[in-house]
Amino acid sequence: MKKTILVHATVITVNENNEVILDGAVAFEDGKITYVGPTPEDLSGYDEVLDQKGDYVLPGLINTHGHAGMSLLRGYADDLPLQQWLEEKMWPLEAQFTADHVKWGTHLSLIEMIRTGTTTFVDMYDHMDEVAKAVDAAGMRARLCRGMIGLCSEEERQIKLKDATRFAKDWNNQADGRITTMMAPHAPYTCSPEFITQIIEKADELSVPLHIHMSETAFEVAQNERDYGLRPVAHLEKLGMFSRPTLLAHAVHLTDEEIDVLAKYQVKVSHNVISNLKLASGVAPVPKMLAKGVSVSLGTDSSASNNNLNLFEELRLAAILHKGVNNDPVAVPADTALRMATILGADGVFQADSLGSIEVGKQADLIVLDSHQAHFHPAHEPVSHVVYAANGRDVKDTIVAGTFLMRNRELLTIDEEKAIFEANRLFQQLKR
């Protein structure tokens, strides 16, 4: 296998000590990192030596919640409350989606993620075979699940459960291990307790984690209390969901006692700061969750509610918003925010042992930022520059499992022109 080394880089490891290596190097072979440290004097043992000239090398960012196929609905229905947005705008158009819509919507999303430094993402949607095929072809890494809304007949629910189970079984650890799966009831307010219990049982049989939207809005929490006499956290705890590894999307409306429950069960949370703000759902109590040991990562949600998949925007806002909301300038420090986008993201997809930091033995999922730009200077405090000054468009190289998906800003695995054409063509077919 080819031995590659990136040299003369500013290496931001996000390891346990948050180490930054100036004039550093990262080597990889057969998809894994084999060396991290100062640039070696002797480079004769490498097949490919790439001089970074001081550019920043980071772990690839990890987006822990989204719906890639929904990029076809970007900008379609902005500035509406969540329930109206879903029920009157999103769901009627999504009901018209075919496998082709999801395929090209996913391609559009993959292009955006690769260009802005995301190497791993979570996706919950329908027609998931198309999503998985797109991920495989593009060389990305993903944790995928077929989302199940239970607001339908029992016959339809069982068809969805069968399809989700088949998908989770067929695609887990495929694409050379880059694709892993989960089981995903949509939310407590869209799935009956009986349906959620059935999904939990299937996840247990398959030994895969669970993913669910929870406590996104105050309306949802109040409805859960009306319908079941419990807030969502207690409701899901009672159903046994937290007995399996679980990733929650949103978790905006939580009490201190509920945060304690999430910490007790080591439940993971995906903080979707921009989507939650845009839909006026609220601000999740992230500093409290982090203080109590809850693993909080970052997600974009779909580009229909964001309206992009540039995780650097989530990264910056997560660091800034909580300072203002809590009147505390150290509520979420820069290094914590960066960890939320990387190693805590790896924890959110249950792969912290192999992803999320630049360490020997981990997957060579790396991004390179072009630091030869004014907003990266004066050249000090690289972590601060990444969090508060950088943008996804500063990414010049994106590498997954040691393979370049983008090099010098040129996409290598996806036909961008065709994806844009097909996305526009398919959107025009929808009846609005």
C-alpha positions as CSV (number, residue, x, y, z in Angstrom):
1,M,0.0,0.0,0.0
2,K,1.1,3.6,-0.7
3,K,2.7,5.4,2.3
4,T,1.7,9.1,2.3
5,I,2.9,11.8,4.7
6,L,1.7,15.4,5.1
7,V,4.6,17.5,6.2
8,H,5.3,21.0,7.5
9,A,1.7,21.3,8.7
10,T,0.1,22.9,11.6
11,V,-1.5,19.7,13.0
12,I,-4.5,20.2,15.3
13,T,-4.8,16.8,16.8
14,V,-7.9,17.1,19.1
15,N,-6.3,14.4,21.1
16,E,-6.7,14.1,24.9
17,N,-4.3,17.0,25.5
18,N,-5.7,19.1,22.6
19,E,-2.1,19.1,21.2
20,V,-1.2,21.4,18.4
21,I,2.0,20.5,16.5
22,L,3.8,23.3,14.6
23,D,5.8,22.1,11.7
24,G,4.1,18.8,12.2
25,A,3.4,15.8,10.1
26,V,0.7,13.1,9.7
27,A,1.4,9.9,7.8
28,F,-1.1,7.2,6.7
29,E,-1.1,3.9,5.0
30,D,-3.9,1.5,4.2
31,G,-6.5,4.0,5.5
32,K,-5.0,4.5,8.9
33,I,-2.8,7.0,10.6
34,T,0.7,5.6,11.1
35,Y,2.6,8.7,12.4
36,V,1.8,12.0,14.2
37,G,4.6,14.3,15.3
38,P,7.2,16.8,14.1
39,T,8.1,16.6,10.5
40,P,10.8,13.9,10.2
41,E,14.2,14.7,8.7
42,D,14.3,11.4,6.8
43,L,11.3,11.0,4.5
44,S,12.8,8.3,2.3
45,G,10.4,5.7,3.5
46,Y,7.3,7.4,2.0
47,D,5.9,7.0,-1.5
48,E,4.1,10.4,-1.4
49,V,5.4,13.4,0.5
50,L,3.0,16.4,0.5
51,D,4.3,19.7,1.8
52,Q,1.5,21.6,3.5
53,K,3.6,24.8,3.9
54,G,2.0,25.5,7.3
55,D,-1.6,24.8,6.4
56,Y,-3.8,23.4,9.1
57,V,-4.4,19.7,9.2
58,L,-7.4,18.6,11.4
59,P,-9.6,15.6,12.0
60,G,-12.5,15.5,9.5
61,L,-15.6,17.1,11.0
62,I,-18.5,14.8,12.0
63,N,-22.1,15.9,11.4
64,T,-24.3,13.9,13.8
65,H,-27.8,14.6,12.5
66,G,-29.2,15.3,9.1
67,H,-31.5,14.3,6.2
68,A,-29.3,14.5,3.0
69,G,-32.1,13.9,0.5
70,M,-33.9,17.0,1.8
71,S,-31.3,19.3,0.1
72,L,-33.8,19.3,-2.8
73,L,-36.1,21.4,-0.6
74,R,-33.5,24.0,0.3
75,G,-35.1,27.5,0.5
76,Y,-38.6,26.1,-0.3
77,A,-40.3,27.0,2.9
78,D,-38.4,29.3,5.2
79,D,-39.5,31.4,8.2
80,L,-42.3,29.1,9.5
81,P,-42.8,27.4,12.9
82,L,-41.7,23.7,13.0
83,Q,-45.2,22.1,13.0
84,Q,-46.5,24.3,10.2
85,W,-43.2,23.9,8.3
86,L,-43.4,20.1,8.6
87,E,-47.1,19.4,8.1
88,E,-48.0,22.0,5.5
89,K,-44.7,22.3,3.5
90,M,-42.2,19.5,4.0
91,W,-44.3,16.4,4.3
92,P,-46.6,17.0,1.3
93,L,-43.5,17.4,-1.0
94,E,-41.6,14.6,0.6
95,A,-44.6,12.3,0.0
96,Q,-43.8,12.8,-3.7
97,F,-40.2,11.9,-3.4
98,T,-39.0,8.8,-5.3
99,A,-35.7,7.0,-5.0
100,D,-34.3,9.3,-7.7
101,H,-35.1,12.4,-5.6
102,V,-33.3,11.0,-2.6
103,K,-30.4,9.9,-4.8
104,W,-29.7,13.3,-6.3
105,G,-30.6,15.2,-3.1
106,T,-28.0,13.1,-1.4
107,H,-25.4,13.7,-4.1
108,L,-25.9,17.4,-3.7
109,S,-25.5,17.1,0.1
110,L,-22.3,15.0,-0.2
111,I,-20.7,17.6,-2.5
112,E,-21.4,20.3,0.1
113,M,-20.1,18.2,3.0
114,I,-16.9,17.2,1.2
115,R,-16.3,20.8,0.2
116,T,-16.7,22.1,3.7
117,G,-14.7,19.5,5.6
118,T,-17.3,16.9,6.9
119,T,-16.0,13.4,6.5
120,T,-18.6,11.5,8.5
121,F,-22.3,12.2,8.8
122,V,-25.5,10.7,10.3
123,D,-28.5,10.4,8.0
124,M,-32.1,9.5,8.9
125,Y,-34.5,9.3,5.9
126,D,-36.3,7.1,3.4
127,H,-35.0,5.3,0.3
128,M,-31.9,4.7,2.3
129,D,-30.4,2.2,-0.2
130,E,-29.9,5.2,-2.5
131,V,-28.2,7.1,0.3
132,A,-25.9,4.2,1.1
133,K,-25.0,3.7,-2.6
134,A,-24.1,7.4,-2.9
135,V,-22.0,7.3,0.2
136,D,-20.1,4.3,-1.0
137,A,-19.4,5.8,-4.4
138,A,-18.3,9.1,-3.0
139,G,-16.0,7.6,-0.5
140,M,-17.6,9.2,2.5
141,R,-18.2,7.7,6.0
142,A,-21.7,7.6,7.4
143,R,-24.0,6.2,10.1
144,L,-27.3,5.6,8.3
145,C,-30.8,4.8,9.4
146,R,-34.2,4.5,7.8
147,G,-36.4,7.0,9.6
148,M,-39.9,5.7,10.6
149,I,-42.9,8.0,11.2
150,G,-45.7,6.1,12.8
151,L,-48.6,8.3,11.8
152,C,-50.1,5.7,9.4
153,S,-51.9,2.4,9.4
154,E,-50.5,-0.6,11.3
155,E,-49.8,-2.3,8.0
156,E,-47.7,0.6,6.8
157,R,-45.8,0.7,10.1
158,Q,-44.8,-2.9,9.8
159,I,-43.7,-2.3,6.2
160,K,-41.5,0.5,7.4
161,L,-40.1,-1.6,10.3
162,K,-39.3,-4.5,7.9
163,D,-37.6,-2.1,5.5
164,A,-35.6,-0.4,8.2
165,T,-34.5,-3.7,9.7
166,R,-33.4,-5.1,6.3
167,F,-31.5,-1.9,5.6
168,A,-29.8,-1.9,9.0
169,K,-28.8,-5.5,8.5
170,D,-27.7,-5.3,4.9
171,W,-25.6,-2.2,5.1
172,N,-24.0,-2.4,8.5
173,N,-20.2,-2.4,8.1
174,Q,-20.3,-2.2,4.3
175,A,-18.2,0.0,2.0
176,D,-15.0,-1.2,3.7
177,G,-16.5,-0.4,7.0
178,R,-17.3,3.2,6.1
179,I,-21.1,2.6,6.4
180,T,-22.6,1.6,9.7
181,T,-26.3,1.7,10.6
182,M,-28.9,2.4,13.3
183,M,-32.6,2.0,13.9
184,A,-34.6,5.2,14.0
185,P,-38.1,5.9,15.2
186,H,-38.8,9.5,14.0
187,A,-39.9,11.0,17.4
188,P,-42.0,10.2,20.5
189,Y,-44.8,12.4,19.1
190,T,-44.9,10.7,15.7
191,C,-44.5,7.1,16.9
192,S,-46.7,5.2,19.4
193,P,-45.1,3.5,22.4
194,E,-45.9,0.2,20.9
195,F,-44.1,1.1,17.6
196,I,-41.1,2.5,19.5
197,T,-40.9,-0.7,21.6
198,Q,-40.8,-2.8,18.4
199,I,-38.0,-0.7,16.9
200,I,-36.0,-1.0,20.1
201,E,-36.4,-4.8,20.0
202,K,-35.1,-4.9,16.4
203,A,-32.1,-2.7,17.3
204,D,-31.4,-5.1,20.1
205,E,-31.6,-8.1,17.8
206,L,-29.2,-6.4,15.3
207,S,-26.9,-4.9,18.0
208,V,-27.1,-1.4,16.4
209,P,-27.7,1.9,18.1
210,L,-30.9,4.0,18.1
211,H,-31.4,7.5,16.8
212,I,-34.5,9.7,17.4
213,H,-35.6,13.4,17.4
214,M,-36.5,14.4,20.9
215,S,-37.7,17.5,22.8
216,E,-37.1,19.8,19.8
217,T,-40.0,22.1,20.7
218,A,-42.0,23.1,23.8
219,F,-45.1,22.0,21.8
220,E,-43.7,18.5,21.4
221,V,-42.9,18.2,25.1
222,A,-46.4,19.4,26.1
223,Q,-48.0,17.0,23.7
224,N,-46.0,14.1,25.1
225,E,-47.2,15.0,28.6
226,R,-50.9,15.2,27.4
227,D,-50.7,11.9,25.5
228,Y,-48.6,9.8,27.9
229,G,-48.4,11.7,31.2
230,L,-44.6,11.9,30.9
231,R,-42.1,14.3,29.4
232,P,-40.1,12.7,26.5
233,V,-37.0,11.7,28.5
234,A,-39.0,9.8,31.1
235,H,-41.2,8.4,28.4
236,L,-38.3,6.9,26.4
237,E,-36.6,5.7,29.5
238,K,-39.8,3.8,30.5
239,L,-39.9,2.3,27.0
240,G,-36.4,1.0,27.5
241,M,-34.8,3.0,24.7
242,F,-31.8,4.1,26.8
243,S,-30.9,0.5,27.5
244,R,-29.4,0.6,24.0
245,P,-26.8,3.1,22.8
246,T,-28.9,6.1,21.8
247,L,-28.2,9.3,19.9
248,L,-30.8,12.1,20.4
249,A,-31.3,14.9,17.9
250,H,-32.1,18.3,19.4
251,A,-32.8,17.9,23.1
252,V,-33.6,21.5,23.3
253,H,-36.2,21.5,26.1
254,L,-34.7,19.7,29.0
255,T,-34.9,20.0,32.8
256,D,-31.9,19.5,35.1
257,E,-33.4,16.2,36.2
258,E,-33.7,15.0,32.5
259,I,-30.0,15.9,31.9
260,D,-29.1,13.7,34.9
261,V,-31.0,10.8,33.3
262,L,-29.2,11.3,29.9
263,A,-25.9,11.3,31.7
264,K,-26.8,8.2,33.7
265,Y,-27.5,6.2,30.6
266,Q,-24.6,7.8,28.5
267,V,-27.1,9.0,25.9
268,K,-25.5,11.1,23.1
269,V,-27.0,14.4,22.0
270,S,-26.7,16.1,18.6
271,H,-26.9,19.9,19.0
272,N,-28.5,21.4,15.9
273,V,-27.9,25.0,16.8
274,I,-28.8,26.8,13.5
275,S,-31.8,24.7,12.6
276,N,-33.2,25.1,16.1
277,L,-32.7,28.9,16.0
278,K,-34.1,29.2,12.5
279,L,-37.3,27.3,13.4
280,A,-37.5,29.2,16.7
281,S,-37.4,25.9,18.6
282,G,-35.1,27.3,21.3
283,V,-31.5,26.9,22.5
284,A,-30.4,23.6,24.0
285,P,-28.8,23.7,27.5
286,V,-25.5,22.6,26.1
287,P,-23.2,24.0,28.9
288,K,-25.3,22.2,31.5
289,M,-25.2,18.9,29.5
290,L,-21.4,19.1,29.1
291,A,-20.9,20.0,32.8
292,K,-22.9,16.8,33.7
293,G,-20.9,14.6,31.4
294,V,-23.4,14.3,28.5
295,S,-21.6,13.8,25.2
296,V,-22.8,16.6,22.9
297,S,-21.8,16.8,19.3
298,L,-22.9,19.0,16.3
299,G,-25.5,18.4,13.6
300,T,-26.8,20.6,10.8
301,D,-30.2,18.9,10.4
302,S,-31.3,19.2,6.8
303,S,-30.5,22.0,4.4
304,A,-34.2,22.6,4.2
305,S,-34.1,24.0,7.7
306,N,-30.5,25.2,8.0
307,N,-30.0,26.0,4.9
308,N,-26.6,24.5,4.3
309,L,-24.4,21.7,5.6
310,N,-21.4,23.8,6.4
311,L,-20.5,22.4,9.9
312,F,-18.0,25.2,10.4
313,E,-21.0,27.5,10.9
314,E,-22.4,25.3,13.6
315,L,-19.0,25.1,15.2
316,R,-18.6,28.9,15.4
317,L,-22.2,29.5,16.5
318,A,-22.1,26.8,19.2
319,A,-19.0,28.5,20.7
320,I,-20.6,32.0,20.5
321,L,-24.3,31.6,21.2
322,H,-24.0,29.9,24.6
323,K,-21.8,32.7,25.8
324,G,-24.5,35.3,25.1
325,V,-27.4,33.2,26.3
326,N,-25.7,32.3,29.6
327,N,-23.9,35.7,30.1
328,D,-20.7,33.6,30.4
329,P,-17.7,34.1,28.1
330,V,-16.4,30.7,28.9
331,A,-19.7,28.8,28.5
332,V,-18.4,26.9,25.5
333,P,-14.7,27.6,24.9
334,A,-13.1,27.2,21.5
335,D,-11.4,24.0,22.2
336,T,-14.7,22.5,23.6
337,A,-16.5,23.6,20.5
338,L,-13.9,22.0,18.2
339,R,-14.2,18.8,20.2
340,M,-18.0,18.8,19.7
341,A,-17.3,18.9,15.9
342,T,-14.7,16.1,16.0
343,I,-14.1,13.7,18.9
344,L,-17.5,14.2,20.5
345,G,-19.0,13.7,17.1
346,A,-17.1,10.4,16.9
347,D,-18.6,9.5,20.2
348,G,-22.0,10.5,18.9
349,V,-21.7,7.9,16.1
350,F,-20.2,5.4,18.6
351,Q,-16.8,5.3,17.0
352,A,-14.6,7.4,19.2
353,D,-12.0,4.6,19.2
354,S,-11.4,5.0,15.5
355,L,-12.5,8.5,14.5
356,G,-12.5,12.2,15.7
357,S,-8.8,12.9,16.5
358,I,-5.4,12.6,14.8
359,E,-3.8,9.7,16.6
360,V,-1.8,6.7,15.4
361,G,-4.1,3.8,14.7
362,K,-7.2,5.9,14.0
363,Q,-8.8,6.2,10.5
364,A,-7.1,8.7,8.2
365,D,-10.1,11.0,8.0
366,L,-8.4,14.4,7.6
367,I,-9.1,17.9,6.3
368,V,-6.6,20.6,5.3
369,L,-7.4,24.3,5.7
370,D,-5.7,26.9,3.5
371,S,-4.2,29.1,6.2
372,H,-2.5,31.4,3.7
373,Q,-5.3,33.9,4.0
374,A,-5.6,37.1,5.9
375,H,-8.1,35.8,8.4
376,F,-5.7,33.1,9.7
377,H,-3.2,35.8,10.7
378,P,-1.3,36.7,12.9
379,A,-0.3,33.1,12.9
380,H,-1.0,32.2,16.6
381,E,-3.7,30.3,18.5
382,P,-4.7,27.9,15.6
383,V,-7.7,26.5,17.5
384,S,-9.1,30.0,18.0
385,H,-8.6,30.7,14.3
386,V,-10.4,27.4,13.3
387,V,-13.4,28.1,15.5
388,Y,-13.9,31.9,15.3
389,A,-12.3,32.9,12.0
390,A,-12.4,29.9,9.6
391,N,-15.1,28.8,7.2
392,G,-15.9,25.6,5.4
393,R,-14.8,27.2,2.2
394,D,-11.2,27.3,3.6
395,V,-11.0,23.5,3.2
396,K,-8.7,22.6,0.3
397,D,-8.3,18.8,0.9
398,T,-10.8,16.3,2.3
399,I,-9.5,12.8,3.0
400,V,-11.5,9.7,4.2
401,A,-9.8,6.4,5.0
402,G,-6.6,7.8,3.4
403,T,-8.3,8.6,0.1
404,F,-8.6,12.1,-1.2
405,L,-12.2,13.0,-2.0
406,M,-11.2,16.6,-2.7
407,R,-7.7,17.8,-3.5
408,N,-6.8,21.4,-4.0
409,R,-10.5,22.1,-4.0
410,E,-11.1,19.7,-6.9
411,L,-13.8,17.1,-6.2
412,L,-12.5,13.6,-7.2
413,T,-15.4,11.3,-6.5
414,I,-18.6,13.1,-7.5
415,D,-19.8,14.8,-10.7
416,E,-20.8,18.1,-9.3
417,E,-22.2,19.5,-12.6
418,K,-24.5,16.5,-13.1
419,A,-25.7,16.5,-9.4
420,I,-26.7,20.2,-9.7
421,F,-28.5,19.6,-13.0
422,E,-30.4,16.6,-11.7
423,A,-31.4,18.3,-8.4
424,N,-32.9,21.2,-10.2
425,R,-34.7,19.0,-12.7
426,L,-36.2,16.8,-10.0
427,F,-37.3,19.7,-7.9
428,Q,-39.2,21.2,-10.9
429,Q,-41.2,17.9,-11.1
430,L,-42.7,18.3,-7.6
431,K,-46.2,19.6,-7.3
432,R,-46.2,22.6,-5.0
